[in-house]
Amino acid sequence: MKKIIAGLGLMLLSTVLYAKPYVCVAYTDGVASEEPMTVNATKTPIAEDKAYDRLRKKGKKVDYVKCK
């Protein structure tokens, strides 16, 4: 049991260590429609998905999100 808990802890720690902040901008009809937001993710596509989901939960209509 201790080995399972230790393994899960190491897995979570390694995921957090590889995550980095991305600045994402939402676009509607080709024009930036929201203020840039910061999202922590391991890769750009994951950051774009997270930012898109956050905006959708707020009720915002967005065509796409671009992160750098």
ABEGO torsion letter per residue (X at the ends): XAAAAAAAAAAAAAAAAABBBBBBBBBBGGBBABBBBBBBBABAAAAAAAAAAAAAAAGBBBABBBBX
